[in-house]
Amino acid sequence: MKAIEDLRKRTRELKIETYALYFAYRDSKVSWYAKVFSALVVAYAFSPIDLIPDPIPILGYLDDLILVPLGITLAVKMIPKEVMAEARLKAESLKEKGAPKNLWAAAIIVIIWLLLAALVLRWILRIIKET
């Protein structure tokens, strides 16, 4: 039971870190490359579509268990400590109020995934025609 409680605690911490990254990448003190990387990590973490779909046994949860925490860790290292400290305070405050729902952001993420899927399909069809 302790392992499950530790996992729940770590999940809550990752969620707060993700919200903190959301606030941090918008700060003017953050470099452009850290902003871009952080924005991608936040978008992926909140995206309803995963790189590896969850129904695929074992592999489906690897992105959630490895890619997202790794991305968050790398992004946090790129952002100045004082910016992250302030962003974490904002994230804690947001947690108490309840997370906002942004339908526009969700729609943009879905459109990006659909465009990527179309590009991959086009590439596959081109390969099939050449053979």
Secondary structure by P-SEA (a helix, b strand, c coil): caaaaaaaaaaaaaaaaaaaaaaaaacccccaaaaaaaaaaaaaaaccccccccccccccccccccaaaaaaaaaaaaccaaaaaaaaaaaaaaaaacbbbbaaaaaaaaaaaaaaaaaaaaaaaaaaaac
